[in-house]
Amino acid sequence: MRLRILTTFLLLMAVTVQVQAQASVQQEVQSAIEKLFDGMRESDSSKVASVFTKDAIMQTVVKNQEGMVTLNNGNLEGFLKAVGTDKNEIWDERIGGYEIKVDGELASAWTPYQFYRGDNFSHCGVNSFQLMNSEEGWKIFHIVDTRRRDNCVN
């Protein structure tokens, strides 16, 4: 009987430690993504660049004027230049939540958002981030987003 209680106790402790470790890793991933959005609000292209791999892929899935779904490719260099350029209004991407999955050194995050230029609503959608755990920490190597002006998911 004592052995059974001890075994159950040890098993529960092991599960608790594993759950806490997973939550810690998910928080690290979320912190990397939050650093991106903090850098955007601050117009700090260096801060934004610090959370991306050098060859990160940036894409957007949108409907064009004819209603056809298209995949538009962006580039990190152009994005960083736009972030760092002086502007009259703050770029404020407001995140509606985080759904983060981690397997070893790979993480995926799904984040619904609403984007504002200053106080003015611009668009909404969902970001899909792919991150890797590098020697410098979690880095975004692929981001795909959707963009629309209605039916926001927040």
C-alpha positions as CSV (number, residue, x, y, z in Angstrom):
1,M,0.0,0.0,0.0
2,R,2.8,2.4,0.9
3,L,4.6,1.6,-2.3
4,R,1.5,2.4,-4.3
5,I,1.0,5.8,-2.6
6,L,4.7,6.6,-3.0
7,T,4.6,5.6,-6.7
8,T,1.5,7.8,-7.2
9,F,3.1,10.7,-5.5
10,L,6.2,10.5,-7.5
11,L,4.3,10.2,-10.7
12,L,2.2,13.3,-9.9
13,M,5.4,15.2,-9.0
14,A,7.0,14.3,-12.4
15,V,3.9,15.4,-14.3
16,T,3.8,18.7,-12.4
17,V,7.4,19.4,-13.2
18,Q,6.9,18.6,-16.8
19,V,3.8,20.9,-17.0
20,Q,5.7,23.7,-15.3
21,A,8.7,23.3,-17.7
22,Q,6.3,23.4,-20.8
23,A,4.6,26.6,-19.4
24,S,8.0,28.2,-19.0
25,V,9.0,27.4,-22.6
26,Q,5.7,28.7,-23.9
27,Q,6.3,31.9,-21.9
28,E,9.7,32.3,-23.5
29,V,8.1,31.9,-27.0
30,Q,5.4,34.5,-26.1
31,S,8.0,36.9,-24.8
32,A,9.9,36.8,-28.1
33,I,6.7,37.6,-30.0
34,E,5.8,40.4,-27.5
35,K,9.3,41.9,-28.0
36,L,8.4,42.2,-31.8
37,F,5.2,44.1,-31.0
38,D,6.9,46.3,-28.4
39,G,9.6,47.2,-31.0
40,M,6.9,48.1,-33.5
41,R,5.2,50.4,-31.0
42,E,8.6,52.0,-30.2
43,S,9.7,52.2,-33.9
44,D,12.8,50.3,-32.8
45,S,14.0,48.3,-35.8
46,S,16.9,46.8,-33.8
47,K,14.6,45.4,-31.2
48,V,12.3,43.9,-33.9
49,A,15.3,42.5,-35.8
50,S,16.6,40.8,-32.6
51,V,13.7,38.3,-32.6
52,F,14.0,37.2,-36.2
53,T,16.5,34.9,-38.0
54,K,18.4,36.7,-40.7
55,D,16.6,34.9,-43.5
56,A,13.1,34.9,-42.0
57,I,10.2,34.5,-44.4
58,M,7.2,37.0,-44.2
59,Q,4.0,36.3,-46.0
60,T,0.4,37.4,-46.1
61,V,-2.7,35.5,-47.2
62,V,-5.3,38.0,-48.6
63,K,-8.1,38.3,-51.1
64,N,-7.3,40.5,-54.0
65,Q,-9.7,43.0,-55.6
66,E,-11.2,40.2,-57.7
67,G,-11.9,38.1,-54.6
68,M,-9.1,35.6,-55.3
69,V,-7.0,34.3,-52.4
70,T,-3.3,35.2,-52.9
71,L,-0.1,34.7,-51.0
72,N,2.0,37.9,-50.9
73,N,5.7,37.7,-50.0
74,G,7.3,40.4,-48.0
75,N,10.8,40.7,-46.8
76,L,12.4,41.3,-43.4
77,E,14.7,44.1,-44.6
78,G,11.8,46.2,-45.9
79,F,9.7,45.5,-42.8
80,L,12.6,46.6,-40.5
81,K,13.1,49.8,-42.6
82,A,9.4,50.6,-42.3
83,V,9.4,50.0,-38.5
84,G,12.4,52.2,-38.0
85,T,11.2,55.1,-40.2
86,D,9.8,58.1,-38.3
87,K,6.0,58.2,-38.5
88,N,3.3,60.3,-37.0
89,E,1.4,57.5,-35.5
90,I,2.3,54.5,-33.4
91,W,2.0,51.0,-35.0
92,D,0.0,49.2,-32.4
93,E,-0.7,45.5,-33.0
94,R,-3.1,44.4,-30.3
95,I,-3.0,40.7,-29.7
96,G,-6.2,38.8,-28.7
97,G,-4.4,35.8,-27.2
98,Y,-1.7,33.2,-27.8
99,E,-2.1,29.6,-28.8
100,I,1.5,28.2,-28.5
101,K,2.6,24.6,-29.3
102,V,6.2,23.5,-28.7
103,D,8.1,20.4,-29.7
104,G,11.7,20.5,-28.7
105,E,13.4,23.3,-30.5
106,L,10.3,24.2,-32.7
107,A,7.4,26.4,-31.7
108,S,4.3,27.5,-33.4
109,A,2.1,30.4,-32.2
110,W,-1.3,31.5,-33.4
111,T,-2.3,35.1,-32.5
112,P,-5.5,36.9,-33.5
113,Y,-4.8,40.6,-33.7
114,Q,-6.2,44.1,-34.4
115,F,-3.8,46.6,-35.9
116,Y,-4.0,50.3,-35.2
117,R,-2.1,53.3,-36.6
118,G,-2.3,55.6,-33.7
119,D,-5.9,55.5,-32.5
120,N,-7.2,54.5,-35.9
121,F,-8.2,50.9,-36.6
122,S,-6.4,49.7,-39.8
123,H,-7.1,45.9,-40.1
124,C,-7.3,42.7,-38.2
125,G,-6.5,39.0,-38.8
126,V,-4.4,36.2,-37.4
127,N,-0.6,35.8,-37.2
128,S,0.9,32.3,-37.6
129,F,4.5,32.3,-36.2
130,Q,7.1,29.6,-36.6
131,L,10.0,29.9,-34.2
132,M,13.2,28.0,-33.5
133,N,15.2,27.9,-30.3
134,S,18.6,29.2,-31.3
135,E,21.7,29.8,-29.2
136,E,20.4,33.4,-28.7
137,G,16.9,32.2,-27.7
138,W,13.6,31.8,-29.6
139,K,13.7,33.4,-33.1
140,I,11.0,33.8,-35.6
141,F,11.9,32.2,-38.9
142,H,8.5,32.3,-40.6
143,I,5.4,34.5,-40.1
144,V,2.2,34.3,-42.2
145,D,-0.7,36.6,-41.5
146,T,-4.2,37.3,-42.7
147,R,-5.6,40.9,-43.1
148,R,-9.1,42.2,-43.3
149,R,-11.2,45.1,-42.0
150,D,-14.2,43.2,-40.7
151,N,-15.1,39.9,-38.9
152,C,-12.2,40.4,-36.4
153,V,-11.5,37.4,-34.1
154,N,-10.7,39.0,-30.8
